[in-house]
Amino acid sequence: MENKENLEAARKCLTTSLETSSAIASALDESGSRLELLNQRYLSLQASLRPISTQKCSFVNIEHGINSVLCSAAALLKVLESVHQLEQSLLTDPSSDLYTYVSDTKKLEEALKLLTDSCRLAVGWLKDVFEFFQDKALTNELYLLKVRKSLRILQELQVKEEGARLDEGLLSTAFDKLELEFHRLLIANSMPLPLVSLTSPHTGQQASIAKHILPLTSSLAGKLHSIIERLNANGRLDKCQSMYVEVRGMNARRSLKTLDLSYLDIPTTELEAVQCMESYIDQWGCHLELVAKQLLEIEFRFSTIVFEKIGPEACMGCFAKIAIESGILSFIRFGRIVTERKNDPFKLLNLLSIFRVLNDLRLKFNQLFSAKACKEIRTLTEDLIKKVVNGANEIFWQLPAQVKLQRPTSPPPDGSVPRLVSFVTDYCNQLLGDAYRPHLTQVVRIHFSWRKEAYEEGIVLCQMYNAIKEVAVNLDAWSKAYEDITLSYLFMMNNHCHFCNLRGSVFGNMMGDSWLRAHEQYRDYYAALYLRNSWGKLLSMLVVQKDILSPSSASVTCQDLAKRLNAFNLAFEERYKKQSNWVISDEILRENVCKHLTKGIIPIYRAYVKNYCLSTENDAKVDKHMKYSAESLENKIRSLFQTKQRKGSSIKQADLISKIKDFSHQFRLTLAAL
């Protein structure tokens, strides 16, 4: 019973709980509907408030842009004010105050650049403002018009710098004035160098160079530097360099006009026939040294100082053009023409002279023309040196062969020293002198190094010795060409005497004392042969036995004496007539030969004539048979073997060219034929 009551009570409790839950569920359903309605209203309200929020943010951004534009505009006004002030200062002449003018030009560049940059920022901000208000219906058209006008003004200011740099623009005009001032300063401080007065290396030369350089190293250098710096910063260095090359190049040409350089303009065809080439080469060497060590040295320093802040490329670029403008290539061209002349012995001397000049200027050329910009000058110079070295070696190594080629020619008909002999000895003497030997040795040494062959000391002397050996062989061949053996002896005596006379010369010292003594012995040997074979038989005609003059044989003696005297006269006249055209070139040798003849003939002749006069009482017979007195006979003998006077026949080295002009022509032809 009690359990039943408990169950009933539990059932009622559950029923009450279910009813309560049902009521709560109904209330929740009703609350969800209300919340959904509220959510829909909130979303609608949010959608309606969003444009208002966005518009507020846009207005905030536009406010910032407008503030930025206003700040830029204030700055632009100050920049424009500065630009207008600078414009007035740049209308003046730069020469009145160059440094201020250059400074104002730089300030104007900076102001215009600042103006451009500020306008660029302001235009960007103002474009955003314009685009914003253009999309809003509430914006006033008048306001849009003002914004558009402001934008146009800023855009015009933005291109002001570009316009200033155009032709006739403010900056362009300022740069033009700086260029004119640069040109004026160069002309005012450029004067021709008096090269004629600088022909010897004295201290006065250095003072002259300092005189031409000193103005540039002070105030002028600073002015030129300031102008070049501004022009270079604005891309106008090329025109500046062109003006510099024009002014300094013209000054270099004016300097060269003080020298006589007419030989540089001689056509190649005419230069080939020139006989005074060595004098032209001497002038060429002197002038080239002046150009390199004086004129171009100054231009090198000038260019280095003027463009030192730009860089070495600009310096050397201008210098190279000035060097070419000065005519340096004309000097190289002259040297090349000499190397292209036909080969002859004198060409070797010419080439050695050219090599001497180039070798002396080697260090100076390396200093002046080592830059890339000077490549043309350097290349042409190197090519000239190659032609000189190769050409000199070609001629030098052919000397013995050329002497040998002269062997078939005929010897001199008067028995004198052949031109070839005197030429070769004088030529070798020249080559071994201080003026040529060092350069000949160096040229040969260089040629060996180019051919990668070992150079041996003494090879130059050996080559000359070979040439002299060929001369000796030629002499033997020529001596055998004479039909008269007596003339052959005189010929050999003359030539050995010629070699003896080389004692004390450079060539004689090279050949040595034993060589010279051998020729002295040969000279005396052939002199003895000549005297014995030519005049020995003549003396035998005057030998008279003592018993002929005895009283018992007076008639026989007179007839015999007369006969012998007539035979002597005929023999003497025959010899005199034949040998009157013979020559003994050396004066001392000629006097000695004549002295031997007079000592050998005159005393015997005088004694013979005396005996003849004593043996006859008829003066008419004496006058008939005695054709010569002892004095007249001696005068006849002493008149023999005289050299013929020839124009240009001096044996001095200074007259070598005129002495053997005809032989040189023949030598050239044979050398060219190889």
C-alpha positions, 0 to 999 in steps of 0.5 A: 500500500505504501509502495503504491502511494510512492509510485502515484506521487512519482507519476504526478511529479513526472507529469508536472515536469513534462508540462513545465518542459513543454512550456519552456520549449514553447517560450524558446521557440518564441524567443528564437523567432524574435532573435531572427527578426532582430538579426535581420534588422541588424544586417540591414542597419549594418548595410545602410551604415557601411557607405557612411563609414567608407565615405568618412575614411575617404574624406580622412585620406583626401584630407591628408592628400590635400595637406600634403599638396599644400605643404609641397606647394609652399615648398615649390613657391620657395624653390621657384623664388630661388630659380628666378633669382638664379636666372638673373645671375646667369644672364651675366658674363661668366668671365666677370666672376667665373667661380660664382657663375659656375656655383650658380649654375650648379645651384640652378641644376639642384633647384630645378631637380628639387622642383621636378621631384616636388612637382612629381609628388604633388601631382600624384597626390592632387591626381588622387584628390581630383579622381575622388571628387570627380566620382562624387555627385556632391562635388562642386564643378567650380572646385573640380575646375580649380583642382584641374587648373592646379594640376596643370600648373604643377605638371608644367612646373614638372617639365621646367627642368627638361625645358631648361636643358633644351637648346636656348633653355636656361641651363643650356644657355648657361652651359653654352656660356661656360663653353665659350669661356672655356674656349676663351681661356684656352686661346688667351693662354695658348701661344706658339712655342719658339722651337727654333730657339730650343735647338740645344739641351740647355737649362734655358729650354727647361725654363722655356717649358716652365714658362709655358706650363706655369700659367696653367698650374695656378688660377687658370687650372682651377678655372678650367677644372670648374668649367669641365666639372660642370660640363662633364656632369651634364653630358657635355664633355665631348664638346669641351674636349673637341674645343680643347683639341681644336685650340691646342692642336692649332697652337701646336701647328703654329709652333711647328711653322717656326721650323723649316719642314719643307722636306716633309712635303717632298714627293716620294718620287723626288725624294728617291733622287735626292743626293743630300738625304743625310742632311734631310735626316739630320734636320728630321732628327733635330726637329722630331726631338724638338717635337717630342721633348718640347712641343708634345711634352708640353701638350702632354702635361697640359692635357694631364693637368686640365683633365686630371679630375676627369680621368686618364682616358680623357687626358690621353684621348685629347693628347693623342688627337693633338699629337696627330694634329701637330704632324707627328705622323708626317715625321713617321711618314718621312722615315718610312719613305727613307726605308722604301728607297732603293738599296744602296750603301748610303741607305744603310747610313741613312737607316742607322741615322734614323734608328739613332734618333728613334732609339734616343727618343724611345723612352720619351715615346713610351712616356707620351704614347703608351696610352690606348688612345695613342695606338695609331702613333705607337703602331706606326712607330713600331712599324717604322722601327721594324722597317729600319732594322730589317732594311739595315740588316739586309744591306749590311749582310750583302756588303761582301757579296756586293764587293765581289760583284764588282770583280768583272769591272776594269781597273783604273787605266792610270793605275790609281786606287779604284773607287771601290777600294777607297769607298769600301775602306772609307765606308767601313771607317764610317760604320766603325766610327762613334756616329754609326758603330753603336747603332749598327751593333744594336740593329744587328743584335735586335735583328738576331733576337727577332730571328731567335738567334744567338748574337756573337760579339765581333760579328759586325767586325767579322762582316767588314773583314769579309768585305775587305777580303773580297776587296783583296781578291778583286785587286789580285784579279784587276792587277792581272788585267793590265797588259803592261806588267809595270803598270800592274806593279804601280797599281798594287803599290798604290793600293797597298799604300792606301791600306797603309794609310789606314793606320790610326783610323778606326778601321785600321785599328780594327784590322790590327798592326800586323795587317798594316805592316804586311801592307807596308811590306807589299807596298815596298815590294811592288815599288821595288818591282816597278822601279826595277822593271820600268827604269832599270834598263834605262840606266844601263844605257848610260854605263860607260867603260873608263877606257872609252874616254882614253886619248887613243879612242877619242872618236869612238868615244864621241860616237858611242857616247852620242849613240848612247845619249840618243838611245837614252833620250828615246827610252826616257821619252817613251817611258815619260809619255806612257807614264805621264798618265799614270797616277800615284795617289798618295803624295808621300809615296809619289814624292818617294818614287820620284826621289828614288828615280832622280837619285838613281838617274840624275847623278848618272845622267849628269856624269854621262853628259859631262863625259860626253861634253869633254869628249867632243869639241864640237858644241853643235854636236853637243846641242844636237844630242844632249836634249835634256839638262840634268835640271830639266830631266829632274823636273820631268821626272818630278812632274810624273804621277800627278793626280788629276783634279776632279770635282768632289774627289776629296778623300775626306769622309765629309765628301764621300758622297760626291766622291763616289757618286757614279760608283754608288749608282752602280753599287745600287743597281747591283744590290737591287738586282740580288 
